[in-house]
Amino acid sequence: KINYNMKTIKCKKDKLTKIISNIGRGYGQTFNVTITPQNEEKVSGTYCEKRYFWIFPKTPIEGDLKADMQFRRHWINGIYSVSINPHCDVEVQVI
């Protein structure tokens, strides 16, 4: 079965790459993210999740990358994005 909602992004080592960029539509949305290293390395690096309360920015949330992650945009987040900075070349799948 083909999932037409999935997108695949190649991210380079130590380069900040936006993997989710979303404008709210009045309802919440969950993004499931799978990160696969291009070599035999372990997933490492950081992410930055930016949420807006309507159009007003909130404090960004930062954390460590994992192979499988989940991000949630709440209905009130009018503008929402997630960027990653991996420590190795990776392929990211976002559903």
Secondary structure, DSSP 4 states (H G I P E B T S, - for coil): ---TT-EEEEE-TT--EEEEEEE--SS-EEEEEEEEESSSPPP-EEEEEEEEETTEE---EEEE--SEEEEEE-TTEEEEEEEEEESS-EEEEE-
